[in-house]
């Protein structure tokens, strides 16, 4: 192969023009002590808090403690590969995670490494795990509904885009089920979902991924997993990684939903790291700054101002209580950070009321602002009616004779409780919820036996979807229940009542 002098000269000239004299400097320290996911390093005098460092074997770490003679580093990987005396280099960078469209439908660890066997994540974009939350001027009020598809939530404790709604309850009361149904309901809405499995069993996360894939929700969902067997540092950073991935889409003007399942385990991981680093323990052995650990995470959820693109990030943090103890340290912390809570009660769960939402304690501090006009109209008095029903139910248990009006109020309450029951993986459209609540609260189901309300609910929805679709379509198009639509709905419900009675008569 021959080259002429002109070609060689042009190549050399290009090289000279593009040459930049740049000296890369990195400070090198030595591991003094290692174990349980942390390392003490001597010699990194210029290391910054939160900076990423690299160990000799390529394992990454994050500066956690700055002490007089050493630096405490949390190890984000297999700490068994690191030994005393190993070199540690500073990088001058903050810990970052890969972001972008390439992550959709993938299961990754908190550092962005794939866990689903589908090959590498093909993206060049990264985002720091921890960024400053948008300020007051960069936000706008939460007014746009984020439908979860669960009647008890959308009617009584509505969630808006940009809100932080806590899901709290004992273990095995259906907390994850509520969050998964909310993700399934975002199908065809353009909302990108991020599910952070923090400290969960790997089998549980696999079951969630399978359920999402089965219902076609994995296409718009990203799963960030730090399982119970992973080191504490990975469990600690997992929620921040999920927030960073969602933030990337939020700042593009898109809407996102992040589920942190669950922050109790993140707090436990943070406590473990803090105690190993000799930070002073406080209440329930948690360090005093565990509040900051959660507040700086959840404060990143926002509805951005129109100047910033109008994107949103809605957070559904999950907290596990012990024996319903909501006054424990971590539950009270997160309750005070969020904009309301959905409280799930074991007693209701075991009675068969599922989702087991206690409507008395559950609250949304955004309220009707996060509801459509149609939902606001039919669900306005529902919470008070259910509270009155609970009192009447307790009174009726005393065996007292009840007058006819009280008895009919009690009967309708039993039917409303049945109406609010909902099987898992079956979220309902807003229009279907409005029509069901209207039918129950206005007495159109009073003649249906309580034990057959679930059956009647299915028949009624089929009837309204197929034979009276104009009413449903009007609610979907306008998001309102105006006089004409209400008149059409009343007539449809009367027709359904006649049809139901005829069918029962034939039986």
C-alpha positions as CSV (number, residue, x, y, z in Angstrom):
1,X,0.0,0.0,0.0
2,X,1.5,3.4,-1.1
3,X,0.8,6.8,0.4
4,X,1.7,10.0,-1.3
5,X,3.3,12.9,0.6
6,X,0.2,15.1,0.4
7,X,-2.0,12.6,2.2
8,X,0.6,12.0,4.9
9,X,1.0,15.8,5.4
10,X,-2.8,16.4,5.6
11,X,-3.2,13.6,8.2
12,X,-0.3,15.0,10.3
13,X,-1.8,18.5,10.0
14,X,-5.2,17.2,11.2
15,X,-3.6,15.5,14.2
16,X,-1.8,18.7,15.2
17,X,-4.9,20.8,14.9
18,X,-7.0,18.3,17.0
19,X,-4.2,17.8,19.6
20,X,-5.1,19.1,23.1
21,X,-2.4,19.0,25.8
22,X,-4.3,17.6,28.7
23,X,-2.9,16.0,31.8
24,X,-5.2,13.6,33.6
25,X,-4.6,13.6,37.3
26,X,-6.0,11.3,39.9
27,X,-5.1,10.9,43.5
28,X,-4.1,7.4,44.6
29,X,-4.8,6.0,48.1
30,X,-4.6,2.7,49.8
31,X,-7.3,0.5,51.4
32,X,-6.6,0.4,55.2
33,X,-9.7,-1.7,56.2
34,X,-12.4,-3.5,54.2
35,X,-15.5,-5.5,55.0
36,X,-19.4,-5.5,54.9
37,X,-19.6,-3.3,51.9
38,X,-17.4,-0.5,53.2
39,X,-13.7,0.4,53.0
40,X,-11.5,2.9,54.8
41,X,-9.0,4.5,52.5
42,X,-5.8,6.4,53.4
43,X,-4.3,9.0,51.2
44,X,-7.2,10.6,49.3
45,X,-6.9,14.0,50.9
46,X,-8.7,15.8,48.0
47,X,-11.6,13.4,47.7
48,X,-15.1,15.1,47.8
49,X,-18.2,13.8,49.5
50,X,-20.2,11.7,47.1
51,X,-17.4,11.4,44.6
52,X,-16.9,8.2,42.7
53,X,-13.7,6.3,43.3
54,X,-12.3,3.2,41.5
55,X,-10.6,0.2,43.2
56,X,-7.8,-1.8,41.6
57,X,-10.1,-4.5,40.2
58,X,-12.4,-2.0,38.5
59,X,-15.0,-2.1,41.3
60,X,-16.5,1.4,41.9
61,X,-17.2,3.0,45.2
62,X,-18.6,6.3,46.5
63,X,-17.1,8.5,49.1
64,X,-19.4,8.4,52.2
65,X,-17.4,9.8,55.1
66,X,-14.6,12.4,55.2
67,X,-12.5,11.9,58.3
68,X,-9.3,13.5,59.6
69,X,-7.0,10.7,58.6
70,X,-9.0,8.5,56.2
71,X,-12.0,8.4,53.8
72,X,-14.9,6.1,54.3
73,X,-16.0,4.6,51.0
74,X,-19.1,2.5,50.3
75,X,-18.3,-0.3,47.8
76,X,-20.8,-0.6,44.9
77,X,-20.0,-4.2,43.9
78,X,-18.3,-7.3,45.3
79,X,-16.3,-6.2,48.3
80,X,-14.7,-9.6,48.6
81,X,-12.5,-8.8,45.6
82,X,-10.9,-5.9,47.5
83,X,-8.1,-6.5,49.9
84,X,-6.1,-4.3,52.4
85,X,-3.3,-2.4,50.6
86,X,-5.2,-2.2,47.2
87,X,-4.9,1.0,45.3
88,X,-7.9,3.4,45.1
89,X,-8.1,6.2,42.6
90,X,-10.3,9.3,42.6
91,X,-12.2,10.1,39.4
92,X,-13.3,13.7,40.0
93,X,-16.9,12.6,38.9
94,X,-20.2,12.1,40.7
95,X,-21.8,8.6,40.6
96,X,-23.9,8.4,37.4
97,X,-26.4,6.0,35.9
98,X,-27.2,5.4,32.2
99,X,-30.5,7.0,31.0
100,X,-32.6,7.1,27.9
101,X,-35.1,5.2,25.7
102,X,-32.8,2.2,25.6
103,X,-33.7,1.3,29.2
104,X,-37.4,0.9,28.4
105,X,-38.4,-2.7,29.0
106,X,-35.1,-3.6,30.7
107,X,-34.2,-4.8,34.2
108,X,-31.0,-3.1,35.5
109,X,-29.1,-2.8,38.7
110,X,-28.6,0.6,40.3
111,X,-25.4,1.2,38.2
112,X,-27.3,0.5,35.0
113,X,-25.8,-3.0,34.4
114,X,-28.4,-5.3,32.7
115,X,-29.9,-8.1,34.8
116,X,-32.3,-9.5,32.2
117,X,-29.9,-11.3,29.9
118,X,-30.9,-9.2,26.9
119,X,-27.4,-7.8,26.3
120,X,-25.9,-4.5,27.1
121,X,-27.9,-1.3,27.4
122,X,-27.1,0.7,24.3
123,X,-27.1,4.3,25.5
124,X,-24.3,6.9,25.8
125,X,-26.3,9.3,28.0
126,X,-25.8,9.3,31.7
127,X,-27.2,11.4,34.6
128,X,-25.8,11.9,38.2
129,X,-27.7,9.8,40.8
130,X,-28.2,12.8,43.0
131,X,-29.3,16.2,41.6
132,X,-30.9,19.2,43.1
133,X,-34.7,19.1,43.1
134,X,-36.5,21.8,41.1
135,X,-37.1,25.0,43.1
136,X,-40.5,26.7,43.7
137,X,-40.2,28.8,40.6
138,X,-39.5,25.7,38.5
139,X,-42.7,24.0,39.5
140,X,-46.4,24.4,39.0
141,X,-49.4,23.2,41.0
142,X,-50.5,19.5,40.7
143,X,-53.7,19.6,38.8
144,X,-53.5,16.9,36.2
145,X,-54.9,13.5,37.3
146,X,-52.7,10.4,37.3
147,X,-55.3,7.6,37.1
148,X,-54.4,4.5,39.0
149,X,-57.4,2.5,37.7
150,X,-58.3,1.6,41.3
151,X,-61.7,3.0,42.3
152,X,-60.9,3.4,46.0
153,X,-57.8,5.5,45.1
154,X,-59.0,7.6,42.2
155,X,-62.3,8.4,44.0
156,X,-61.1,8.9,47.6
157,X,-57.4,9.6,47.6
158,X,-56.7,10.8,44.1
159,X,-53.1,11.1,42.8
160,X,-52.0,13.9,40.5
161,X,-49.0,14.1,38.1
162,X,-46.1,15.4,40.2
163,X,-47.5,14.2,43.5
164,X,-45.9,12.0,46.2
165,X,-48.4,9.6,47.6
166,X,-47.2,7.1,50.2
167,X,-48.4,3.5,50.2
168,X,-48.1,2.3,53.8
169,X,-49.1,-0.9,55.6
170,X,-48.0,-4.1,57.2
171,X,-46.3,-6.8,55.1
172,X,-48.5,-8.9,52.8
173,X,-51.4,-6.4,52.7
174,X,-51.2,-5.6,48.9
175,X,-48.9,-2.5,48.8
176,X,-47.0,-3.7,45.7
177,X,-50.3,-4.8,44.1
178,X,-51.7,-1.2,44.3
179,X,-48.5,0.2,42.7
180,X,-48.4,-2.5,39.9
181,X,-52.1,-1.8,39.0
182,X,-51.2,2.0,38.8
183,X,-48.4,1.0,36.4
184,X,-50.7,-1.2,34.3
185,X,-53.2,1.7,34.1
186,X,-50.6,3.9,32.4
187,X,-50.9,1.9,29.2
188,X,-51.5,4.2,26.2
189,X,-51.3,7.3,28.4
190,X,-47.6,8.1,27.4
191,X,-46.5,7.9,31.1
192,X,-43.1,6.2,31.5
193,X,-42.9,4.1,34.7
194,X,-39.9,3.2,36.8
195,X,-40.2,0.4,39.4
196,X,-37.4,0.3,42.0
197,X,-37.2,-3.0,43.8
198,X,-35.1,-2.2,46.9
199,X,-34.3,-5.1,49.2
200,X,-36.9,-7.3,47.7
201,X,-36.3,-11.0,47.0
202,X,-35.1,-11.6,43.5
203,X,-38.0,-14.0,43.0
204,X,-40.5,-11.3,43.9
205,X,-39.0,-8.9,41.4
206,X,-39.1,-11.6,38.8
207,X,-42.8,-12.1,39.5
208,X,-43.4,-8.4,39.1
209,X,-41.5,-8.3,35.8
210,X,-43.5,-11.3,34.5
211,X,-46.8,-9.7,35.5
212,X,-45.9,-6.4,33.7
213,X,-44.8,-8.3,30.6
214,X,-47.9,-10.4,30.6
215,X,-50.2,-7.3,30.6
216,X,-48.0,-5.5,28.0
217,X,-46.7,-2.9,30.5
218,X,-43.0,-3.8,30.4
219,X,-42.7,-1.8,27.1
220,X,-43.0,1.5,28.9
221,X,-41.5,0.4,32.3
222,X,-37.9,0.3,33.6
223,X,-37.1,-2.0,36.6
224,X,-34.2,-1.0,38.8
225,X,-33.4,-4.0,41.1
226,X,-31.2,-4.2,44.2
227,X,-32.3,-7.5,45.7
228,X,-32.0,-8.5,49.4
229,X,-28.8,-10.5,48.5
230,X,-27.1,-7.4,47.1
231,X,-24.7,-5.4,49.2
232,X,-26.2,-2.6,51.4
233,X,-24.6,0.2,49.3
234,X,-26.5,-0.9,46.2
235,X,-29.8,-1.0,48.1
236,X,-29.0,2.5,49.4
237,X,-28.4,4.0,46.0
238,X,-31.2,2.1,44.1
239,X,-34.0,4.7,44.7
240,X,-31.7,7.6,43.6
241,X,-30.9,5.6,40.4
242,X,-34.6,5.2,39.7
243,X,-35.2,8.9,40.3
244,X,-32.3,9.9,38.0
245,X,-33.7,7.6,35.2
246,X,-37.2,9.2,35.5
247,X,-35.8,12.7,35.8
248,X,-34.2,12.3,32.4
249,X,-37.6,11.9,30.8
250,X,-39.2,14.5,33.0
251,X,-36.8,17.2,31.8
252,X,-37.7,16.2,28.2
253,X,-41.3,17.3,28.9
254,X,-42.6,13.7,29.5
255,X,-44.7,12.3,32.3
256,X,-43.2,9.6,34.6
257,X,-44.3,7.5,37.5
258,X,-41.7,6.1,40.0
259,X,-42.5,3.3,42.5
260,X,-40.0,2.9,45.4
261,X,-40.6,-0.6,46.8
262,X,-39.7,-0.1,49.5
263,X,-38.0,2.8,51.4
264,X,-38.0,0.9,54.7
265,X,-35.3,-1.4,53.3
266,X,-33.4,1.5,51.9
267,X,-33.4,3.1,55.4
268,X,-32.2,-0.2,56.9
269,X,-29.3,-0.3,54.4
270,X,-28.5,3.3,55.1
271,X,-28.5,2.5,58.9
272,X,-26.2,-0.4,58.3
273,X,-23.7,1.7,56.3
274,X,-23.9,4.5,58.9
275,X,-23.2,2.3,61.9
276,X,-20.3,0.6,60.1
277,X,-18.9,4.1,59.4
278,X,-19.2,4.8,63.2
279,X,-21.8,7.5,62.7
280,X,-23.7,8.1,66.0
281,X,-27.0,6.1,66.2
282,X,-30.2,8.0,67.1
283,X,-33.8,6.9,67.5
284,X,-34.3,3.2,66.7
285,X,-30.5,3.1,65.9
286,X,-31.0,5.2,62.7
287,X,-28.6,8.1,62.2
288,X,-30.1,11.5,62.5
289,X,-29.8,12.3,58.8
290,X,-32.0,9.4,57.6
291,X,-34.8,12.0,57.1
292,X,-32.6,13.8,54.7
293,X,-31.9,10.5,52.9
294,X,-35.6,10.3,52.0
295,X,-36.5,14.0,51.7
296,X,-33.9,14.7,49.1
297,X,-35.2,11.7,47.1
298,X,-38.9,12.5,47.3
299,X,-38.5,16.2,46.8
300,X,-37.3,15.4,43.2
301,X,-40.9,14.5,42.3
302,X,-42.5,17.5,40.7
303,X,-44.8,19.0,38.0
304,X,-42.4,21.2,36.1
305,X,-43.3,24.7,35.0
306,X,-44.2,25.3,31.3
307,X,-40.8,27.1,30.9
308,X,-39.0,23.9,31.8
309,X,-41.2,21.7,29.5
310,X,-44.1,20.9,31.8
311,X,-42.9,17.3,32.4
312,X,-43.8,15.5,35.7
313,X,-42.5,12.8,38.0
314,X,-45.0,11.2,40.3
315,X,-43.6,9.2,43.3
316,X,-45.3,6.3,45.0
317,X,-43.0,5.4,47.9
318,X,-43.9,2.2,49.8
319,X,-43.3,1.9,53.5
320,X,-43.7,-1.3,55.6
321,X,-45.1,-1.0,59.1
322,X,-44.8,-3.5,62.0
323,X,-48.2,-4.3,63.5
324,X,-49.7,-1.2,62.1
325,X,-47.2,1.0,64.0
326,X,-47.4,4.2,61.9
327,X,-45.9,6.3,64.7
328,X,-42.5,4.5,64.3
329,X,-39.5,6.6,63.1
330,X,-39.3,5.9,59.4
331,X,-43.1,5.9,58.8
332,X,-43.6,9.3,60.5
333,X,-40.6,10.7,58.5
334,X,-42.0,9.7,55.1
335,X,-45.6,10.6,56.0
336,X,-44.3,14.2,56.8
337,X,-42.5,14.3,53.4
338,X,-45.3,13.1,51.2
339,X,-48.5,14.7,50.0
340,X,-50.8,12.0,51.5
341,X,-50.9,8.3,52.2
342,X,-52.9,5.2,51.2
343,X,-53.1,3.1,54.3
344,X,-53.6,-0.6,53.9
345,X,-55.0,-2.5,56.8
346,X,-54.5,-6.2,57.6
347,X,-58.0,-6.6,59.1
348,X,-59.7,-5.4,56.0
349,X,-57.3,-7.6,53.8
350,X,-58.3,-10.7,55.8
351,X,-62.0,-9.8,55.6
352,X,-61.7,-9.9,51.8
353,X,-61.8,-6.2,51.2
354,X,-59.1,-5.9,48.5
355,X,-57.5,-3.5,48.0
356,X,-57.5,-3.2,51.8
357,X,-57.6,0.6,51.9
358,X,-58.7,2.2,55.1
359,X,-60.6,5.2,53.7
360,X,-60.7,6.9,57.1
361,X,-56.9,7.2,57.6
362,X,-56.0,7.4,53.9
363,X,-55.7,11.0,52.6
364,X,-54.6,13.0,49.6
365,X,-53.4,16.5,50.2
366,X,-54.0,17.4,46.6
367,X,-57.6,16.1,46.7
368,X,-60.1,17.2,44.1
369,X,-57.5,19.1,42.2
370,X,-56.2,15.8,40.9
371,X,-59.6,14.6,39.7
372,X,-61.6,15.1,36.5
373,X,-64.9,17.1,36.9
374,X,-66.9,13.9,36.4
375,X,-65.1,12.1,39.2
376,X,-65.3,15.1,41.5
377,X,-69.1,15.3,41.0
378,X,-69.9,11.6,41.8
379,X,-67.2,11.0,44.5
380,X,-67.6,14.3,46.4
381,X,-69.6,12.9,49.3
382,X,-68.4,9.3,49.1
383,X,-65.7,9.6,51.8
384,X,-68.2,11.0,54.3
385,X,-70.8,8.4,53.4
386,X,-68.4,5.6,54.0
387,X,-67.2,7.1,57.3
388,X,-70.9,7.4,58.4
389,X,-71.5,3.8,57.3
390,X,-68.5,2.6,59.4
391,X,-70.0,4.3,62.5
392,X,-73.5,2.9,61.7
393,X,-72.0,-0.6,61.2
394,X,-70.3,-0.4,64.7
395,X,-73.6,0.8,66.2
396,X,-75.6,-2.0,64.5
397,X,-73.3,-4.6,65.9
398,X,-74.7,-3.8,69.4
399,X,-78.0,-5.5,68.2
400,X,-80.1,-2.3,68.5
401,X,-83.3,-2.0,66.5
402,X,-82.8,0.2,63.5
403,X,-85.4,2.4,61.8
404,X,-86.1,1.9,58.1
405,X,-84.0,4.9,56.9
406,X,-81.0,3.8,59.0
407,X,-81.2,0.2,57.7
408,X,-81.4,1.3,54.1
409,X,-78.3,3.6,54.6
410,X,-76.5,0.6,56.2
411,X,-77.5,-1.7,53.3
412,X,-76.3,0.8,50.7
413,X,-73.0,1.1,52.6
414,X,-72.5,-2.6,52.4
415,X,-73.0,-2.4,48.6
416,X,-70.6,0.5,48.2
417,X,-67.9,-1.5,50.1
418,X,-68.5,-4.4,47.7
419,X,-68.3,-2.0,44.8
420,X,-64.9,-0.7,45.9
421,X,-63.5,-4.2,45.9
422,X,-61.3,-4.8,42.8
423,X,-59.3,-7.9,41.6
424,X,-55.6,-7.4,41.0
425,X,-54.4,-6.6,37.4
426,X,-57.8,-5.3,36.4
427,X,-57.6,-1.5,36.5
428,X,-60.7,0.4,35.5
429,X,-61.0,3.4,33.1
430,X,-62.0,6.7,34.7
431,X,-65.4,6.6,32.9
432,X,-66.2,3.1,34.2
433,X,-65.4,4.2,37.7
434,X,-67.6,7.3,37.4
435,X,-70.6,5.2,36.2
436,X,-70.1,2.5,38.9
437,X,-69.9,5.1,41.7
438,X,-72.9,6.9,40.4
439,X,-74.9,3.6,40.2
440,X,-73.9,2.6,43.8
441,X,-74.3,6.0,45.5
442,X,-77.6,6.9,43.8
443,X,-79.3,3.6,44.8
444,X,-79.4,1.9,41.4
445,X,-77.9,-1.3,42.9
446,X,-80.1,-1.4,46.1
447,X,-82.1,-4.3,44.8
448,X,-79.0,-6.4,44.1
449,X,-78.1,-8.8,46.9
450,X,-74.9,-7.8,48.7
451,X,-73.2,-11.1,47.9
452,X,-73.8,-10.6,44.1
453,X,-72.7,-6.9,43.8
454,X,-69.4,-8.1,42.2
455,X,-71.2,-10.1,39.6
456,X,-73.7,-7.3,38.9
457,X,-70.7,-4.9,38.6
458,X,-69.3,-6.9,35.7
459,X,-72.7,-7.3,34.0
460,X,-73.3,-3.5,34.4
461,X,-70.0,-2.6,32.9
462,X,-70.6,-4.9,29.9
463,X,-74.0,-3.4,29.4
464,X,-72.8,0.2,29.6
465,X,-69.7,-0.4,27.3
466,X,-71.6,-2.3,24.6
467,X,-75.2,-1.2,24.7
468,X,-75.0,2.3,26.1
469,X,-71.5,3.2,24.8
470,X,-72.6,6.8,23.9
471,X,-72.9,7.7,27.6
472,X,-69.4,6.3,28.3
473,X,-67.9,8.0,25.3
474,X,-69.4,11.3,26.3
475,X,-67.7,11.1,29.7
476,X,-64.4,10.1,28.1
477,X,-64.5,13.0,25.6
478,X,-65.5,15.8,28.0
479,X,-64.2,14.5,31.4
480,X,-67.5,15.8,32.7
481,X,-70.9,14.5,33.8
482,X,-73.1,17.3,32.4
483,X,-76.9,17.3,32.6
484,X,-77.5,15.6,29.2
485,X,-74.9,12.9,30.0
486,X,-76.3,12.4,33.5
487,X,-79.8,12.0,32.1
488,X,-78.5,9.4,29.6
489,X,-76.7,7.5,32.4
490,X,-79.8,7.5,34.6
491,X,-81.9,6.0,31.8
492,X,-79.2,3.4,31.1
493,X,-79.1,2.4,34.8
494,X,-82.9,2.1,34.9
495,X,-82.8,-0.1,31.8
496,X,-80.1,-2.2,33.4
497,X,-82.3,-2.6,36.6
498,X,-85.1,-3.8,34.4
499,X,-82.8,-6.2,32.6
500,X,-81.3,-7.5,35.9
501,X,-84.8,-8.1,37.4
502,X,-86.0,-10.0,34.3
503,X,-82.9,-12.2,34.3
504,X,-83.4,-13.0,38.0
505,X,-87.1,-13.7,37.4
506,X,-86.2,-16.3,34.7
507,X,-83.8,-18.0,37.1
